[in-house]
Amino acid sequence: MITGELKNRIDGLWEMFWTGGLTNPLDVIEQITYLMFIRDLDDSDNRRAKESAMLGLPYASIFAGEVAVGDRAIEGEQLKWSVFHDFPAARMYTTVQEWVFPFIKNLHDDKNSAYSKYMGDAIFKLPTPLMLSKVVDALDGIYRLMSEAQSSDVRGDVYEYLLAKIATAGVNGQFRTPRHIIRMMVELTDPKPDDVIADPACGTSGFLVAAGEYLKERRREEIFFDRKNNEHYRSGMFHGYDMDRTMLRIGAMNMMTHGVDRPVIEYRDSLSEQNPDRSRFSLILANPPFKGSLDAETVSPDLLKVCKTKKTELLFLALFLRMLRVGGRCACIVPDGVLFGASNAHKAIRRALIEDNRLEAVISMPSGVFKPYAGVSTAVLLFTKTGHGGTDQVWFYDMQADGFSLDDKRAPVEQNDIPDLLARFRAREDEPDRPRDQKSFFVPKEEIAANDYDLSINKYKTAAYTPVEYPPTGEILAELDRLDAEVTQELAELKEMLKA
């Protein structure tokens, strides 16, 4: 969430583009993204060099020695943000336009890679050296503030705010998932080094980046000291699809600056027959669109067999089941309507999750999680594809606070259920006897089936009643008589005062 001084800095950055003649919002977003990527390349290269040195692994910097830019050989150090940002404006402009930008467009040797596909048509549009110099200084200030706040995914946060400024966020369900919610979902699924991970509505690749960062934190030795796992991590583990080329470009750059050289980031309508993936992935992390236009004729027929509907949130659930291999697991966000909707399609997808697979958890989230972009109430579903059932009981959790205020400001607050949620989920063997007036509890499959597979937590949660003791009736009447007499006396005194 962008607030305070950081918000003012980004507003100022936007104003620089506007006064400089770049008034198309998507042009502004793309130009900012390119410059942030150039800056991140420098940081990422330094970080990976340090990591390799700590692990005793070889690492060749992309800026080492002379670098080929077209038919010229340039000293690589001059292409680093930390070097050229100190150049005079005219020299900086020439360096970025003629050397740095062509360098990043051809950074990846594999011309079929996601990065090459989406950077090939990238154009540097800043019109003057003075404007570039101002923008570079402004971005340095923004990065400094983000570093002080210890916030991650700078590109995503800035992109989210820029989308909000142009009133685009949420029109097609394209508001970003808050970083702490993504991290919670990643921790719930606990990615492994051999997982094949997908997000069929990837946007800026936030879920994929978070999964990669989690693996580097928790499985560092398994990832970096095993040649097979290392190669899998860099080129075969992460798959993301989207229908917005700007999102895809940002997603590809995001993954690359986080150490994933060759992610599979593709332009694809995941719900259509363009998507051939079946029984392929071991983990899906997603926040699919809840609304937006949908051409029913393009929807893959095998998804309609599971639930005949035009609702994207239901079709994506059917898609996840199709894309997962047996034993694969999924954590996804759904609007509350999915949990209790009474249509045949709603009931069909819930029945498929419970009767044909293993639904493990339903986490109800407060309605303010996606503010200020949307006030919809949502939940996280966790399930494993089995193809033959396996749901004995479902774990419910009633999240009432996520560490931020639930209004449009989304300011940090002390109340946060996420640590408790994660602790209870990891120790679910201690949960079966927990009463239903608590934050979490189990519900048997048979009870859920008897309720038309309703998964709304309020259907099963009971209220905790605290008995209240009242004084005897005689005491209450005596107190009423006393108060009445007091009022009568004061009225009499007021009348005497008025007579005088």
C-alpha positions in Angstrom: 0.0 0.0 0.0 1.4 3.4 -1.1 1.0 6.1 1.6 2.5 9.2 3.1 5.8 10.6 1.7 6.2 7.7 -0.7 2.7 8.5 -2.3 3.8 12.1 -2.6 7.0 11.1 -4.3 5.2 8.9 -6.9 2.6 11.7 -7.5 5.6 14.0 -8.2 7.1 11.4 -10.5 3.8 11.2 -12.4 3.7 14.9 -12.7 7.2 14.9 -14.3 6.0 12.7 -17.1 2.9 14.8 -17.6 4.7 18.1 -17.8 7.3 16.5 -20.0 4.8 15.6 -22.6 4.1 11.9 -21.8 0.4 11.9 -21.0 -0.7 8.4 -22.0 -1.0 6.5 -18.7 0.2 3.2 -20.0 3.3 4.9 -21.6 4.1 6.4 -18.2 3.7 3.0 -16.4 5.9 1.3 -19.0 8.6 3.9 -18.9 8.7 3.8 -15.1 8.8 0.0 -15.2 11.8 0.0 -17.6 13.8 2.4 -15.5 13.0 0.5 -12.3 14.1 -2.7 -14.0 17.4 -1.0 -15.1 18.0 0.0 -11.5 17.0 -3.4 -10.2 19.4 -5.1 -12.5 22.3 -3.3 -10.8 21.0 -4.3 -7.3 20.2 -7.9 -8.4 23.6 -8.3 -10.0 25.4 -7.2 -6.8 23.2 -9.4 -4.6 23.7 -12.5 -6.7 27.4 -11.9 -6.7 27.4 -11.7 -2.9 25.2 -14.9 -2.6 27.5 -16.8 -5.0 30.6 -15.7 -3.0 29.0 -16.8 0.3 28.0 -20.2 -1.2 31.3 -20.7 -3.0 29.6 -20.7 -6.4 31.0 -19.1 -9.6 29.1 -16.0 -10.9 29.7 -13.9 -14.0 28.3 -10.4 -13.7 26.2 -9.2 -16.7 28.2 -6.0 -16.5 31.7 -7.5 -16.3 34.3 -6.4 -18.9 33.1 -5.2 -22.3 29.5 -5.6 -23.3 28.3 -5.9 -26.9 25.6 -3.3 -27.7 24.8 -3.6 -31.4 28.1 -3.6 -33.3 29.8 -1.7 -30.5 31.7 -2.9 -27.4 30.9 -0.8 -24.3 32.5 -1.0 -20.9 29.9 -2.8 -18.9 30.3 -0.8 -15.7 29.0 2.3 -17.5 25.6 0.6 -18.0 25.0 0.2 -14.2 22.5 2.6 -12.7 24.9 3.3 -9.8 27.4 4.6 -12.3 25.4 6.5 -14.9 23.0 8.2 -12.4 25.9 10.5 -11.5 26.6 11.5 -15.1 25.7 15.0 -16.3 22.1 15.0 -17.8 23.2 15.0 -21.5 25.7 12.2 -21.0 23.2 10.2 -18.9 20.6 10.6 -21.7 22.9 9.4 -24.4 24.1 6.5 -22.3 20.6 5.3 -21.4 19.1 5.8 -24.9 22.0 4.5 -27.0 23.6 1.9 -24.7 21.5 0.9 -21.7 18.2 0.5 -23.4 19.4 -1.7 -26.3 21.4 -3.7 -23.7 18.3 -4.6 -21.6 16.3 -5.3 -24.7 18.8 -8.0 -25.8 19.8 -9.1 -22.3 18.5 -12.6 -22.7 20.3 -14.9 -25.1 17.3 -17.1 -25.6 15.1 -15.2 -28.1 12.1 -17.5 -27.2 12.3 -16.6 -23.5 9.5 -14.7 -21.8 11.8 -11.8 -21.3 12.8 -11.6 -24.9 9.3 -11.9 -26.2 8.0 -9.0 -24.1 11.0 -6.7 -24.2 11.4 -6.9 -28.0 9.0 -4.1 -28.7 10.1 -1.9 -25.8 10.7 1.8 -26.7 12.5 4.5 -24.7 10.2 7.5 -24.8 11.6 10.1 -22.4 12.0 13.2 -24.6 14.8 15.3 -22.9 18.0 14.8 -20.9 16.6 17.1 -18.1 13.5 15.0 -17.8 15.5 11.8 -17.5 17.8 13.3 -14.9 14.8 14.4 -12.8 13.1 11.0 -13.1 16.3 9.1 -12.1 16.7 11.3 -9.0 13.0 10.8 -8.1 13.3 7.0 -8.5 16.4 7.0 -6.2 14.3 8.8 -3.6 11.5 6.3 -4.0 13.8 3.3 -3.6 15.3 4.9 -0.5 11.9 5.2 1.1 10.9 1.7 0.2 14.2 0.4 1.6 13.6 2.3 4.9 10.1 0.8 5.1 11.5 -2.7 4.4 8.9 -3.2 1.7 9.4 -5.8 -1.0 8.3 -5.9 -4.7 8.7 -2.2 -5.4 7.7 -2.6 -9.0 4.3 -4.2 -8.0 3.5 -1.6 -5.3 4.2 1.3 -7.7 2.3 -0.3 -10.5 -0.7 -0.8 -8.2 -0.7 2.8 -7.3 -0.3 4.0 -10.8 -3.2 1.8 -11.9 -5.3 3.3 -9.1 -4.4 6.8 -10.3 -5.8 6.2 -13.8 -8.9 4.5 -12.4 -8.0 1.2 -14.1 -7.5 -1.0 -11.1 -10.3 -3.4 -10.5 -12.2 -2.8 -13.8 -11.3 -6.3 -15.0 -10.4 -7.7 -11.6 -6.8 -6.5 -12.1 -6.0 -5.2 -8.6 -2.9 -6.7 -7.0 -3.0 -9.1 -4.1 -1.5 -7.5 -1.0 2.0 -8.8 -0.4 1.3 -10.1 3.1 -1.7 -12.1 1.8 0.5 -13.6 -0.9 3.2 -14.5 1.6 0.5 -16.1 3.9 -0.7 -18.3 1.0 2.8 -19.3 0.1 3.6 -20.3 3.7 0.4 -22.4 3.8 1.4 -24.4 0.8 5.1 -24.7 1.7 6.7 -24.9 -1.8 9.3 -27.7 -2.4 12.4 -27.6 -4.6 10.9 -30.0 -7.1 7.5 -28.3 -7.4 6.2 -27.0 -10.7 4.4 -23.8 -9.8 1.8 -22.0 -11.9 -0.4 -18.9 -11.7 -2.9 -18.8 -14.6 -3.7 -15.2 -13.9 -0.2 -14.0 -13.0 -0.4 -10.2 -13.5 3.0 -8.9 -12.3 4.0 -12.4 -11.1 3.7 -11.6 -7.4 2.8 -15.1 -6.4 5.6 -16.6 -8.4 8.2 -14.1 -7.0 7.0 -14.8 -3.4 7.2 -18.6 -3.9 10.8 -18.2 -5.3 11.8 -16.0 -2.3 10.3 -18.5 0.1 12.3 -21.3 -1.5 15.5 -19.2 -1.2 14.8 -18.6 2.4 13.7 -22.0 3.5 15.3 -24.4 1.0 18.5 -22.5 0.1 20.9 -25.5 0.3 18.5 -27.8 -1.6 18.1 -25.1 -4.3 21.7 -23.8 -4.7 23.8 -26.9 -3.9 21.9 -29.3 -6.1 22.6 -28.8 -9.8 19.3 -30.3 -11.0 17.2 -28.3 -8.5 19.1 -25.1 -9.4 18.5 -25.5 -13.1 14.8 -26.3 -12.4 14.5 -23.2 -10.2 15.9 -20.9 -12.9 14.1 -22.3 -15.9 11.4 -24.9 -15.3 9.7 -24.2 -12.0 7.6 -21.1 -12.6 4.8 -20.7 -15.1 2.5 -17.6 -15.4 -0.2 -16.7 -17.9 -2.0 -13.4 -18.5 -3.9 -11.5 -21.2 -2.2 -8.1 -20.6 1.1 -7.6 -22.3 2.1 -4.8 -20.0 1.5 -7.1 -17.0 3.5 -9.9 -18.8 6.4 -7.5 -19.5 6.5 -6.4 -15.8 6.1 -10.0 -14.7 9.0 -11.2 -16.8 11.3 -8.4 -15.6 10.1 -9.1 -12.0 11.1 -12.7 -12.2 14.4 -12.0 -13.8 15.5 -9.5 -11.1 14.6 -12.1 -8.5 17.0 -14.6 -9.9 14.7 -16.7 -12.2 16.4 -16.5 -15.6 13.9 -18.3 -17.8 10.4 -18.3 -16.3 7.5 -19.4 -18.6 5.5 -16.2 -18.8 3.1 -16.4 -21.7 0.2 -14.5 -23.3 -2.7 -16.8 -22.9 -6.4 -16.9 -22.1 -6.2 -19.5 -19.5 -9.9 -20.4 -19.6 -9.9 -21.0 -23.4 -8.8 -23.9 -25.5 -5.5 -22.0 -26.0 -4.6 -23.5 -22.7 -3.6 -27.1 -23.2 -2.3 -27.7 -19.6 -3.7 -30.9 -18.0 -2.3 -32.7 -14.9 0.9 -30.7 -15.2 1.5 -28.7 -12.1 2.2 -29.6 -8.5 1.3 -26.2 -7.0 -1.0 -23.4 -8.1 -1.1 -20.1 -6.4 -3.6 -17.6 -7.7 -6.0 -14.7 -7.3 -8.1 -15.1 -10.5 -10.4 -12.3 -11.8 -13.7 -12.1 -10.0 -15.4 -10.2 -12.8 -14.9 -8.8 -16.3 -15.9 -9.7 -19.8 -16.0 -13.4 -20.8 -16.7 -14.8 -24.2 -18.5 -18.0 -23.4 -17.9 -19.4 -26.8 -14.1 -19.4 -26.2 -14.3 -21.2 -22.8 -12.8 -24.7 -22.9 -15.7 -27.2 -23.1 -14.1 -29.5 -20.5 -14.4 -26.7 -17.9 -18.0 -26.2 -18.7 -18.6 -29.9 -18.0 -17.5 -29.3 -14.4 -19.7 -26.2 -14.0 -21.7 -24.7 -16.7 -21.4 -21.0 -16.1 -20.0 -17.6 -17.3 -18.7 -16.8 -13.8 -14.9 -16.6 -14.1 -14.3 -17.4 -10.4 -16.0 -20.8 -10.8 -14.4 -21.6 -14.1 -11.0 -20.9 -12.7 -11.6 -23.4 -9.9 -12.4 -26.0 -12.5 -9.3 -25.0 -14.4 -7.1 -25.4 -11.3 -8.4 -28.9 -10.9 -7.6 -29.7 -14.5 -4.1 -28.2 -14.5 -3.0 -29.9 -11.3 -1.4 -33.3 -11.3 -2.7 -35.9 -8.8 -1.3 -34.9 -5.5 -0.9 -31.3 -6.6 -2.1 -28.6 -4.2 -3.7 -25.2 -4.7 -4.2 -22.0 -2.6 -6.5 -19.5 -4.3 -8.6 -16.5 -3.4 -12.3 -16.5 -4.2 -15.1 -14.1 -3.6 -17.5 -15.1 -0.7 -20.2 -15.9 -3.2 -18.3 -19.0 -4.3 -18.7 -20.4 -0.8 -22.5 -20.2 -0.5 -23.9 -19.5 -4.0 -27.1 -21.5 -4.6 -26.8 -22.0 -8.4 -26.2 -25.4 -9.9 -22.7 -24.3 -11.0 -21.8 -23.1 -7.5 -22.9 -26.3 -5.9 -21.2 -28.4 -8.6 -17.7 -26.9 -8.1 -18.0 -27.1 -4.3 -19.1 -30.7 -4.6 -16.1 -31.5 -7.0 -13.7 -30.0 -4.4 -15.1 -31.9 -1.5 -16.3 -35.2 -3.0 -13.8 -35.8 -5.8 -10.7 -34.2 -4.2 -9.5 -33.1 -0.8 -10.6 -29.7 0.4 -8.3 -28.9 3.3 -9.1 -25.4 4.5 -11.4 -22.4 4.1 -10.0 -19.1 5.4 -12.5 -16.3 5.6 -10.8 -12.9 5.2 -12.2 -9.5 6.2 -13.8 -7.4 3.5 -11.3 -4.6 3.7 -8.3 -6.7 2.5 -8.5 -5.3 -1.1 -9.4 -1.8 -0.2 -9.2 0.9 -1.6 -9.6 -0.9 -4.9 -12.5 -3.3 -4.0 -14.6 -3.9 -0.9 -15.5 -7.5 -1.8 -15.4 -10.1 0.9 -13.1 -13.0 0.0 -11.7 -16.3 1.3 -8.7 -18.5 0.6 -9.4 -22.1 -0.4 -6.7 -24.8 0.1 -7.2 -28.1 -1.6 -5.3 -31.1 -3.1 -6.2 -32.8 -6.3 -6.8 -36.5 -5.7 -9.4 -37.4 -8.3 -11.1 -39.9 -5.9 -12.1 -37.9 -2.8 -10.3 -37.8 0.5 -12.1 -35.0 2.3 -12.9 -36.2 5.8 -13.3 -32.8 7.5 -12.6 -29.2 6.5 -10.6 -26.7 8.6 -12.2 -23.2 8.9 -10.5 -20.1 10.1 -12.2 -16.7 10.7 -9.6 -14.1 10.0 -10.8 -10.7 11.4 -7.6 -8.7 11.1 -4.6 -8.8 8.8 -2.3 -6.2 10.4 -3.7 -3.2 8.5 -6.8 -1.1 9.0 -9.8 -2.2 7.0 -10.6 1.2 5.6 -9.3 2.9 2.4 -6.1 4.0 4.2 -5.0 0.5 5.1 -2.6 1.9 7.8 -0.6 -0.6 9.9 -2.3 -1.8 13.1 -1.4 -4.2 15.9 -4.3 -6.6 15.3 -3.1 -9.4 13.0 -4.5 -12.9 12.9 -2.0 -14.2 10.3 0.7 -15.5 12.7 -2.0 -17.3 14.7 -3.6 -18.7 11.5 -0.3 -20.1 10.3 0.5 -21.6 13.7 -2.9 -23.3 14.0 -2.8 -24.6 10.4 0.6 -26.2 11.0 -0.7 -27.9 14.2 -4.1 -29.0 12.9 -3.8 -32.3 14.8 -4.5 -30.2 17.9 -7.7 -28.7 16.4 -10.4 -31.5 16.2 -11.8 -30.8 19.7 -11.7 -27.0 19.4 -15.2 -25.5 19.9 -16.9 -23.7 17.1 -17.0 -20.4 18.9 -13.2 -20.1 18.4 -11.4 -18.5 15.4 -10.7 -22.0 13.9 -12.4 -25.3 14.0 -13.1 -28.5 11.9 -16.4 -29.4 10.2 -17.1 -33.0 9.1 -17.7 -33.6 5.4 -21.0 -35.1 6.1 -22.3 -32.0 7.7 -21.1 -29.8 4.8 -22.7 -32.2 2.3 -26.0 -32.0 4.2 -25.9 -28.2 3.8 -25.6 -28.3 0.0 -21.9 -28.0 0.4 -22.1 -24.5 1.8 -18.6 -23.4 2.9 -19.5 -20.0 4.5 -18.0 -20.0 8.0 -21.1 -18.4 9.5 -23.0 -21.5 8.6 -21.0 -23.5 11.2 -19.6 -21.0 13.7 -21.4 -20.7 17.0 -21.6 -17.5 19.1 -20.0 -17.5 22.5 -22.5 -16.4 25.1 -21.4 -14.9 28.4 -24.1 -15.0 31.0 -25.1 -11.6 32.4 -26.4 -11.3 36.0 -29.0 -8.6 36.7 -30.0 -7.3 40.1 -33.3 -8.6 41.6 -36.5 -7.0 40.3 -37.2 -5.4 43.6 -33.9 -3.5 43.5 -34.5 -2.3 40.0 -37.9 -1.0 40.9 -36.6 0.8 44.0 -33.9 2.5 41.9 -36.5 3.6 39.4 -38.6 5.1 42.2 -35.6 6.9 43.5 -34.7 8.4 40.1 -38.4 9.4 39.6 -38.5 11.2 42.9 -35.2 13.0 42.1 -36.6 14.2 38.7 -39.8 15.4 40.4 -37.9 17.4 43.0 -35.6 19.0 40.4 -38.6 20.0 38.3 -40.2 21.6 41.3 -37.0 23.6 42.0 -36.9 24.7 38.4 -40.5 26.0 38.6 -39.7 28.0 41.7 -36.7 29.6 39.9 -38.9 30.6 37.0 -41.5 32.2 39.3 -38.8 34.4 40.8 
